[in-house]
Structures are given as C-alpha cells and as structure tokens.
C-alpha cells in the first residue's frame, strides 16, 4: 500500500528538481572546476618565484588553468537553457 506522505515527498522533490534552471545546474558543475583552475594558477604564480624551473612550472600550470576554463565554458554552452 502506498503511503501518501512518501508520495507527496517524492512529488515535491521532483517538482523542485524540475524547476531548477539549466543555468543554475551548470554553475553548480562548473564553479568547482573554476575554483580548482584558479587555485592552480595561484600555485603557479608562487612557484614562478623559484629560479630557473619556476617560470616553466608557472607556464605549465597556467596551461592547466586554461584547459579547465575551456572545459567549464564547454559545459556552460552545451547545456540548453
């Protein structure tokens, strides 16, 4: 036998899920990606102080940051609103 309370809870959860906009959902996915990319960029800036290898490491980490931003932009544009 179905319990009305459980059915109501599932219906409310489904309605709330369906009411979220695509923009909000993509931001939930891409925001952590961008935070990681920014962190990598800051680490690269700190490492660049080290003579000789610092600039190469900074350049490599900047490339990683750019790749993460590109992936996040792709997710933002791929999800239809």
Backbone as a ProteinNet text record, in pm:
[ID]
protein_1_A
[PRIMARY]
XXXXXXXXXXXXXXXXXXXXXXXXXXXXXXXXXXXXXXXXXXXXXXXXXXXXXXXXXXXXXXXXXXXXXXXXXXXXXXXXX
[TERTIARY]
83.3	0	89.3	53.6	132.1	98.9	203.4	186.7	179.1	72.8	52.7	167.2	221.9	332.3	456	487.7	603.9	581.8	462.5	431.3	439.1	387.5	391.8	535.8	618.9	759.3	831.2	806.6	870.2	820.1	691.5	635	693.6	708.1	766.3	912	986.9	1128.2	1140.6	1054.9	1057	1023.2	922.4	884.2	996.7	1063.7	1174.1	1289.8	1317.8	1426.5	1397.6	1274.4	1236.9	1232.8	1214.4	1204.8	1341.1	1447.8	1581.7	1614.9	1669.3	1704.2	1834.4	1853.1	1975.7	2097.2	2080.8	2192	2241.4	2149.7	2187.9	2261.8	2211.8	2274.3	2415.2	2434.9	2570.1	2665	2614.8	2701	2742.6	2654.2	2688.1	2801.8	2801.6	2905.3	3034.4	3023.2	3144.8	3213.9	3142.3	3205.4	3320.9	3303.7	3420.3	3536.3	3503.6	3609.6	3690	3621.6	3688.7	3769.1	3719.6	3794.1	3925.5	3920.8	4043.6	4139.6	4086.9	4171.8	4237.7	4162.4	4219.1	4325.4	4301.7	4399.5	4529.1	4515.8	4634.1	4710.9	4638.1	4702.9	4779.8	4721.6	4789.3	4914.4	4904.4	5021.6	5131.4	5092.3	5190.1	5258.5	5184.2	5243.1	5342.9	5311.8	5403.6	5528	5509.8	5623.2	5712.9	5657.9	5738.3	5848.5	5843.2	5947.8	6077.2	6066.4	6182.8	6263.1	6393.2	6474.4	6475.8	6493.7	6510.6	6382.2	6340	6224.5	6091.6	6094.3	5970	5887.1	5949.1	5873.8	5813.4	5887.6	5834.3	5716.5	5727.5	5617	5496.4	5520.4	5410.6	5340.2	5416.5	5357.1	5274	5324.8	5250.7	5121.2	5127.3	5006.9	4906.4	4953.8	4863.3	4792.1	4863.9	4802.2	4692.2	4716.8	4615.2	4494.1	4517.8	4408.8	4326.9	4393.3	4323.1	4240.1	4293.2	4220.8	4096.5	4109.5	3993.4	3888.5	3928.9	3833	3762.5	3837.5	3777.4	3673.3	3706.7	3611.9	3487	3505.5	3390.8	3305	3367.5	3292.1	3213.7	3272.4	3204.1	3080.1	3090.9	2976.2	2869.4	2910.7	2814.7	2735.7	2801.9	2733.6	2665	2705.1	2648.1	2510.5	2483.4	2355.1	2252.7	2147.8	2046	1964.4	1932.7	1853.9	1707
-116.8	0	125.3	222.5	344	438.4	492.8	590.4	729.1	804.7	935.5	1030.7	1025.5	1115.1	1091.5	964.6	933.5	979.2	958.9	1000.8	1153.6	1222.2	1368.6	1418.8	1356	1397.4	1378.5	1266.5	1239.9	1339.9	1369.5	1465	1605.1	1646	1777.6	1781.8	1676.5	1672	1674.8	1603.6	1602.4	1740.7	1806.2	1939.7	2040	2029.6	2120.9	2097.4	1971.8	1938.2	1990.4	1976.1	2019.8	2172.4	2241.3	2386.8	2455	2381.9	2441.7	2473.4	2588.7	2625.7	2558.4	2542.3	2483	2565.2	2696	2784.6	2755	2738.3	2707.8	2574.8	2475.3	2342.8	2345.8	2421	2426.4	2501.8	2602	2675.3	2585.8	2497.7	2404.1	2312.2	2276.7	2187.3	2263.4	2379.9	2447.7	2533	2575.1	2658.6	2585.9	2460.6	2391.1	2375.3	2356.1	2344.4	2474.1	2586.8	2715.5	2746.4	2702.4	2722.5	2645.7	2523.1	2442.9	2510.4	2560	2627.5	2751.6	2828.8	2949.2	2912.7	2805.9	2761.3	2718.7	2647	2604.4	2726.1	2827.5	2949.7	3020.9	3027.2	3090.8	3012.8	2880.3	2796.9	2822.7	2836.3	2865.8	2999.1	3097.6	3228.9	3221.8	3143.9	3128.8	3053.1	2947.5	2864.7	2942.9	3038.7	3112.4	3195.5	3213.9	3286.6	3205.9	3073.9	2985.6	3004.1	3028.1	3049.3	2926.4	2947.3	2850.5	2771.6	2683.8	2597.5	2665.2	2772.8	2838	2887.4	2950.3	3003.5	2892.7	2782.8	2669.5	2606.8	2593	2537	2629.7	2759.2	2855.5	2846.6	2836.7	2826.6	2698.6	2589	2462.3	2470.3	2531.1	2542.4	2640.8	2743.7	2835.6	2763.4	2672.4	2593.9	2504.5	2444.1	2361.7	2447.7	2566.3	2658	2692.2	2719.3	2749.4	2632.6	2512.1	2392.3	2372	2394.1	2381.2	2485.6	2609.1	2713.2	2678.7	2623.4	2583.3	2473.4	2376	2268.3	2322.9	2414.7	2474.2	2555.3	2628.9	2704.9	2611.6	2497.4	2399.9	2345.9	2315.5	2267.8	2376.4	2501.8	2612.1	2627.1	2611.8	2632.6	2507.1	2389.5	2265.7	2234.2	2283.1	2254	2354.8	2307	2401.7	2459.5	2586.6	2651.9	2647.2
0	0	0	-78.9	-88.8	26	81	187	122.5	152.1	91.7	122.8	241.5	279.5	193	167.4	83.5	-59.9	-110.9	-247.8	-257.9	-157.2	-157.6	-152.3	-71.2	-61.1	-194.3	-259.1	-388.2	-491.8	-490.5	-585.9	-564.8	-440.4	-410.9	-454.2	-424.8	-464.8	-617	-686.9	-833.4	-888.9	-831.8	-877.7	-854.5	-740.5	-711.9	-807.8	-837.7	-929.3	-1069.2	-1112.2	-1246.8	-1258.2	-1147.1	-1152.8	-1156.9	-1127.9	-1134.7	-1279.5	-1303.9	-1440.2	-1480.9	-1610	-1661	-1625.3	-1619.6	-1585.3	-1444	-1351.5	-1213.6	-1206.7	-1277.7	-1274.4	-1333	-1441.6	-1498.2	-1406	-1336.4	-1242.7	-1126.9	-1084	-976	-1021	-1148.4	-1201.2	-1229.9	-1292.8	-1339.7	-1233.9	-1131	-1027.7	-959.1	-916.6	-856.9	-955.2	-1084.5	-1183.8	-1190.8	-1189.4	-1198.6	-1071.8	-956.7	-831.5	-836.2	-885.2	-897.5	-994.7	-1106.1	-1204.2	-1146.1	-1069.8	-1008.5	-905.2	-830.6	-731.3	-799	-909.7	-985.5	-1034.4	-1078.1	-1126.9	-1015.6	-895.6	-782.3	-743.9	-743.1	-712.5	-815.4	-940.5	-1045.2	-1023.8	-978.6	-952.1	-837	-735.1	-621.6	-663.8	-741.8	-785.3	-880.4	-953.7	-1051.7	-986.8	-856.4	-785.4	-782.2	-786	-781.9	-911.3	-900.1	-1020.2	-1111.8	-1237.3	-1345.1	-1372.4	-1284.6	-1311.7	-1282.1	-1207.7	-1166.5	-1282.7	-1380.6	-1494	-1578.6	-1595.7	-1671.7	-1598.7	-1467.8	-1389.3	-1393.5	-1385.1	-1392.3	-1526.8	-1634	-1767	-1780.7	-1726.8	-1733.6	-1653.9	-1535.3	-1453.1	-1513.6	-1579.6	-1650	-1763.9	-1830.9	-1938.1	-1881.3	-1765.2	-1699.2	-1664.6	-1611.4	-1577.3	-1700.7	-1810.8	-1935.4	-1984.9	-1970.6	-2011.8	-1926.4	-1796	-1706.9	-1742.2	-1769.4	-1807.9	-1938.7	-2034	-2160.8	-2139.4	-2054.5	-2025.4	-1956	-1863.3	-1793.8	-1890.2	-1981.2	-2081	-2172.5	-2207.3	-2290.4	-2221.4	-2093.5	-2017.5	-2010.8	-1989.5	-1981.8	-2111.3	-2225.4	-2353.3	-2403.5	-2358.3	-2409	-2350.5	-2232.2	-2166.5	-2213.5	-2283.1	-2331.3	-2215.8	-2226.8	-2122.6	-2153.6
[MASK]
+++++++++++++++++++++++++++++++++++++++++++++++++++++++++++++++++++++++++++++++++

